[in-house]
Amino acid sequence: MSCKAGQRHHPIRIRQPCLTEDLPGCGRPAYPLDVCLKVPDLSAWRNTASGVSGVHVFDSGLSGPDLVIVGMVHGNEYAGGHALEILRQNNPVPHTGRLTLILANLAAFDRFEANAPMASRYLTEDLNRLWHPSRLNGSERSSELDRARQILPFIERADLLLDLHSTLWPSEPVFIVPPRRRSSDFACVLASEEQSAALVVTDLGHQGGSRLVEYSRFMAVGGTGRACLLEAGLHWRSETVDMMVKVSERFLKDAMRIHFQGRETDTKQPAEMGVVTDNVLARSADFRFVEPWVGNTCIPNAGTVIARDGHDLICTPYDKCLLIVPNLRPRQGQLAVRLARRTAVHLNA
């Protein structure tokens, strides 16, 4: 899927049967697996008053919006566990409405080992690819599908949902939202805080399946549910926890304004908006970026070579192209990078 042809200046993929060996390249760098963040103590999340492990509910007893913050959809992204435990300890009962904190994949987290930190991302399948009715309502069973169905009642009632994630490869923090105006407005409020993630991106979804922020409550045209995903920084870093806590506190502080008014008018930093135009998949096992790009890097000129994929050169299709969460070691068939352009226009849906 791509933007209108008239907006392009250059093709993304160019076949070069004989690639020069002196083409700049960073090769396939080693996975950055340094674990610099201690494993959190999540004992308070095992037996909860909600009756569901990993779920704490703080109810004001007064009518108001249903707020949900989710962490650890991937078991090894336990910066989200630290962040939600910090929030829990502060007894965050909202002035009105209800707040639900969810640690989504405790079972995978329990398998975490520092010498193999990627192995506990999930047990049987990715919990963040299951949020389509065909999967949730089907007859299949897996550890993650069972867990998705278990926490689904809390997701179905969410008016505002914030999903906390971290990244394996270096990237500036970024909000990712489903293609609905109400969700991009929501994320723009959170992005307007100083020293927060300033970029809000609407993307093309994931080829592996529907993510939590794409659940039908948040995708319904004319609906009211809003959701955004925060990529807060690197796995296993204290700075990532700090970013998650900061954004979560902003969310709780302005939840009523977001729910009833949608957009922030008094901003400390203007949010930047971007629209993903292309998902670049690795077609070969030899996909290599020409530089170890950091996520949110802006490439000034169309036609700039950013990677090589077998005999193909991968180029930017337009000026000021943003590289969103590049994967510096993609497997064949895996998403390598999203390409995005800045925009001042929100989606109308």
For each residue, the residues with C-beta under 8 A, 3 or more apart:
1: 204 277 278 279
2: 8 277 278 317
3: 7 8 275 277 318 341
4: 7 8
5: 8
6:
7: 3 4 318 341
8: 2 3 4 5 11 302 317 318
9: 302 303 317 318 319
10: 302 303 315 316 317 318
11: 8 14 315 317
12: 278 280 314 315 316 317 339
13: 309 312 313 314 315
14: 11 312 313 315
15: 311 312
16: 19 311 312 313
17: 311
18:
19: 16 23 308 311 313
20: 23
21:
22:
23: 19 20 290 305 308
24: 290 291
25: 288 289 290 308
26: 29 288 289 290 291 292 328
27: 288
28: 288 328 329
29: 26 32 292 328 329
30: 33
31: 118 168 329
32: 29 168 169 170 234
33: 30 117 118
34: 236
35: 114 117 236
36: 236 237 238
37: 78 79 82 236 237 238 240 241
38:
39: 78 112 114
40: 78 81 82 85
41: 44 85
42: 45 46 81 85 103 106 109
43: 46
44: 41 85 88
45: 42 48 53 54 56 85 88 103 106
46: 42 43 53 106
47: 53
48: 45 51 52 53 54 55 56
49: 56 57
50: 55 56 57 100
51: 48
52: 48 55 150 151 154
53: 45 46 47 48 106
54: 45 48 102 103 104 106 151
55: 48 50 52 100 101 102 103 151 154
56: 45 48 49 50 88 100 101
57: 49 50 98 99 100 101 154
58: 91 92 93 94 98 99 100 101
59: 93 98 99
60: 64 93 94 95 96 97 98
61:
62: 95 96 97
63: 96 97
64: 60 94 95 96 97 98 256 259
65: 96 97 159 160 255 256 259
66: 97 98 100 157 158 159 160
67: 94 97 98 99 100 158 159 160 161 251 252 255
68: 99 100 101 102 154 155 158 160 161 162
69: 84 87 99 100 101 102 161 162 164 248 251
70: 73 80 102 104 161 162 163 164 212
71: 77 79 80 81 83 84 101 102 103 104 164 244
72: 75 77 78 80 81 84 103 104 105 106 109
73: 70 77 80 104 105 127 128 163 165 212
74: 77 105 108 121 122 126 127 128 165
75: 72 78 105 106 107 108 109 110 111 112 120 121 122 123
76: 108 109 112 117 118 119 120 121 235
77: 71 72 73 74 80 121 164 165 166 235
78: 37 39 40 72 75 81 82 109 112 236
79: 37 71 82 83 164 166 232 233 235 236 237 240 241 244
80: 70 71 72 73 77 83 84 103 164 165 166 244
81: 40 42 71 72 78 84 85 103 109
82: 37 40 78 79 85 86 241 244
83: 71 79 80 86 87 164 241 244 245 248
84: 69 71 72 80 81 87 88 101 102 103 164 248
85: 40 41 42 44 45 81 82 88 89
86: 82 83 89 90 241 245
87: 69 83 84 90 92 101 245 248
88: 44 45 56 84 85 91 92 101
89: 85 86
90: 86 87
91: 58 88
92: 58 87 88 99 101 252
93: 58 59 60 99
94: 58 60 64 67 97 98 99 252 255
95: 60 62 64 256
96: 60 62 63 64 65 256
97: 60 62 63 64 65 66 67 94 159 255
98: 57 58 59 60 64 66 67 94
99: 57 58 59 67 68 69 92 93 94 252
100: 50 55 56 57 58 66 67 68 69 154 158
101: 55 56 57 58 68 69 71 84 87 88 92
102: 54 55 68 69 70 71 84 151 154
103: 42 45 54 55 71 72 80 81 84 106 109
104: 54 70 71 72 73 127 147 151
105: 72 73 74 75 108 109 122 123 127 144 147
106: 42 45 46 53 54 72 75 103 109 110
107: 75 110 111 123 143 147
108: 74 75 76 105 111 112 120 121 122 123 127 143
109: 42 72 75 76 78 81 103 105 106 112 120
110: 75 106 107 120
111: 75 107 108 119 120 123
112: 39 75 76 78 108 109 117 120
113: 116 117 119 120
114: 35 39 117
115:
116: 113 119 120
117: 33 35 76 112 113 114 120 235 236
118: 31 33 76 121 168
119: 76 111 113 116
120: 75 76 108 109 110 111 112 113 116 117
121: 74 75 76 77 108 118 126
122: 74 75 105 108 125 126 127 143 144
123: 75 105 107 108 111 142 143 144
124: 142 143 144
125: 122 129 130 142 144 145
126: 74 121 122 129 130 144 208 209
127: 73 74 104 105 108 122 130 144 147 148
128: 73 74 131 206 211 212
129: 125 126 206 208 209 210 211
130: 125 126 127 135 136 144 145 148 209 210
131: 128 135 136 148 209 210 211 212 214 215
132: 135 136 209 210 214
133: 136 137 216
134: 137 138
135: 130 131 132 138 140 145 148 209 210
136: 130 131 132 133 145 148 149 152
137: 133 134
138: 134 135
139:
140: 135 145
141: 145 146
142: 123 124 125 145 146
143: 107 108 122 123 124 146 147
144: 105 122 123 124 125 126 127 130 147 148
145: 125 130 135 136 140 141 142 148 149
146: 141 142 143 149 150
147: 104 105 107 127 143 144 150 151
148: 127 130 131 135 136 144 145 151 152
149: 136 145 146 152
150: 52 146 147
151: 52 54 55 102 104 147 148 154 155
152: 136 148 149 155 156
153: 156 157
154: 52 55 57 68 100 102 151 157 158
155: 68 151 152 158 161 212 215 217
156: 152 153 217
157: 66 153 154
158: 66 67 68 100 154 155 161 217 225 227
159: 65 66 67 97 224 225 226 259
160: 65 66 67 68 186 225 226 227 251 255 258 259
161: 67 68 69 70 155 158 212 213 218 225 226 227 228
162: 68 69 70 190 227 228 230 247 248 251
163: 70 73 211 212 213 227 228 229 230
164: 69 70 71 77 79 80 83 84 230 232 244 247 248
165: 73 74 77 80 229 230 231 232
166: 77 79 80 231 232 233 234 235 236 237 240
167: 170 171 231 233 234 235 295 325
168: 31 32 118 234 235 327
169: 32 295 325 326 327 328
170: 32 167 234 292 294 295
171: 167 174 231 233 234 294 295 296 325 326
172: 197 199 294 295 296
173: 196 197 199 230 231 232 233 243
174: 171 197 199 200 201 230 231 295 296 324 325
175: 187 190 191 197 199 200 201 228 229 230 231
176: 201 202 203 213 228 229 230 231 324
177: 180 183 184 186 187 200 201 202 213 227 228 229
178: 183 202 213 214 218 219 227
179: 202 347 349
180: 177 183 184 218 219 221 223 226 347 349
181: 184 185 346 347 348 349
182: 185 186 223 224 226 262
183: 177 178 180 186 187 213 218 226 227 228
184: 177 180 181 187 188 200 202 273 346 347
185: 181 182 188 189 226 258 262 263 346
186: 160 177 182 183 189 190 226 227 228 258 262
187: 175 177 183 184 190 191 200 228 271
188: 184 185 191 192 200 263 264 271 273
189: 185 186 192 250 254 257 258 263 264
190: 162 175 186 187 193 196 197 228 230 247 250 251
191: 175 187 188 196 197 198 199 200 269 271 272
192: 188 189 196 264 267 268 269 270 271
193: 190 196 246 247 250 268 269
194: 268 269
195: 246
196: 173 190 191 192 193 243 246 247 250 269
197: 172 173 174 175 190 191 230 231 232 243 247
198: 191 269 270 271 272
199: 172 173 174 175 191 271 272 273 274 296 322
200: 174 175 177 184 187 188 191 228 271 272 273 274
201: 174 175 176 177 273 274 275 276 322 324 338 340
202: 176 177 178 179 184 273 274 275 276 347
203: 176 276 279 324 338 340
204: 1 276 278 279 338
205: 210 211 214
206: 128 129 209 210 211 335
207: 279 281 335
208: 126 129
209: 126 129 130 131 132 135 206
210: 129 130 131 132 135 205 206 214 215
211: 128 129 131 163 205 206 214 229
212: 70 73 128 131 155 161 163 215 227 229
213: 161 163 176 177 178 183 218 227 228 229
214: 131 132 178 205 210 211 218 219
215: 131 155 210 212 218 219 227
216: 133 219 220
217: 155 156 158 220 223 225 227
218: 161 178 180 183 213 214 215 223 225 226 227
219: 178 180 214 215 216 223
220: 216 217 223 225
221: 180 349
222:
223: 180 182 217 218 219 220
224: 159 182
225: 158 159 160 161 217 218 220
226: 159 160 161 180 182 183 185 186 218 258
227: 158 160 161 162 163 177 178 183 186 212 213 215 217 218
228: 161 162 163 175 176 177 183 186 187 190 200 213
229: 163 165 175 176 177 211 212 213
230: 162 163 164 165 173 174 175 176 190 197 243 244 247
231: 165 166 167 171 173 174 175 176 197 295 325
232: 79 164 165 166 173 197 240 243 244 247
233: 79 166 167 171 173 237 239 240 243
234: 32 166 167 168 170 171 237 239 240
235: 76 77 79 117 166 167 168 240
236: 34 35 36 37 78 79 117 166 240
237: 36 37 79 166 233 234 240 241
238: 36 37 241 242
239: 233 234 242 243
240: 37 79 166 232 233 234 235 236 237 243 244
241: 37 79 82 83 86 237 238 244 245
242: 238 239 245 246
243: 173 196 197 230 232 233 239 240 246 247
244: 71 79 80 82 83 164 230 232 240 241 247 248
245: 83 86 87 241 242 248 249
246: 193 195 196 242 243 249 250
247: 162 164 190 193 196 197 230 232 243 244 250 251
248: 69 83 84 87 162 164 244 245 251 252
249: 245 246 252 253
250: 189 190 193 196 246 247 253 254
251: 67 69 160 162 190 247 248 254 255 258
252: 67 92 94 99 248 249 255
253: 249 250
254: 189 250 251 257 258 264
255: 65 67 94 97 160 251 252 258 259
256: 64 65 95 96 259 260
257: 189 254 260 261 264
258: 160 185 186 189 226 251 254 255 261 262 264
259: 64 65 159 160 255 256
260: 256 257
261: 257 258
262: 182 185 186 258
263: 185 188 189
264: 188 189 192 254 257 258 267
265:
266:
267: 192 264 270 271
268: 192 193 194
269: 191 192 193 194 196 198
270: 192 198 267
271: 187 188 191 192 198 199 200 267
272: 191 198 199 200 342
273: 184 188 199 200 201 202 342 343 344 345 346
274: 199 200 201 202 322 324 340 341 342 343
275: 3 201 202 340 341 343
276: 201 202 203 204 279 324 338 339 340
277: 1 2 3 317 318 339 340 341
278: 1 2 12 204 317 338 339
279: 1 203 204 207 276 335 338 339
280: 12 307 314 335 336 337 338 339
281: 207 330 333 334 335 336
282: 285 287 309 330 331 332 333 334 335 336
283: 287 309 310 312 332 333
284: 287 309 310 312 332
285: 282 331 332
286: 308 309 310
287: 282 283 284 307 308 309 310 330 332 336
288: 25 26 27 28 307 308 309
289: 25 26 292 293 306 307 326 328 336 337
290: 23 24 25 26 305 306 307 308
291: 24 26 306
292: 26 29 170 289 328
293: 289 297 306 323 326 328 337
294: 170 171 172 297 326
295: 167 169 170 171 172 174 231 323 324 325 326
296: 171 172 174 199 322 323 324
297: 293 294 322 323
298: 320 321 322 323
299: 304 306 316 320 321 322 323
300: 304 319 320
301: 304 316 319
302: 8 9 10 315 316 317 318 319 321
303: 9 10 315 316
304: 299 300 301 315 316 321
305: 23 290 308 313 314 315
306: 289 290 291 293 299 314 315 316 323 337
307: 280 287 288 289 290 313 314 336 337
308: 19 23 25 286 287 288 290 305 312 313 314
309: 13 282 283 284 286 287 288 312 313 314 336
310: 283 284 286 287
311: 15 16 17 19
312: 13 14 15 16 283 284 308 309
313: 13 14 16 19 305 307 308 309
314: 12 13 280 305 306 307 308 309 336
315: 10 11 12 13 14 302 303 304 305 306
316: 10 12 299 301 302 303 304 306 319 321 339
317: 2 8 9 10 11 12 277 278 302 321 339
318: 3 7 8 9 10 277 302 321 341
319: 9 300 301 302 316
320: 298 299 300 341 342
321: 298 299 302 304 316 317 318 339 340 341
322: 199 201 274 296 297 298 299 339 340 341 342
323: 293 295 296 297 298 299 306 326 337 338 339
324: 174 176 201 203 274 276 295 296 337 338 339 340
325: 167 169 171 174 231 295 337 338
326: 169 171 289 293 294 295 323 336 337
327: 168 169 330 334 335 336 337
328: 26 28 29 169 289 292 293
329: 28 29 31
330: 281 282 287 327 334 335 336
331: 282 285 334
332: 282 283 284 285 287
333: 281 282 283
334: 281 282 327 330 331
335: 206 207 279 280 281 282 327 330 338
336: 280 281 282 287 289 307 309 314 326 327 330
337: 280 289 293 306 307 323 324 325 326 327
338: 201 203 204 276 278 279 280 323 324 325 335
339: 12 276 277 278 279 280 316 317 321 322 323 324
340: 201 203 274 275 276 277 321 322 324
341: 3 7 274 275 277 318 320 321 322
342: 272 273 274 320 322
343: 273 274 275
344: 273
345: 273
346: 181 184 185 273
347: 179 180 181 184 202
348: 181
349: 179 180 181 221
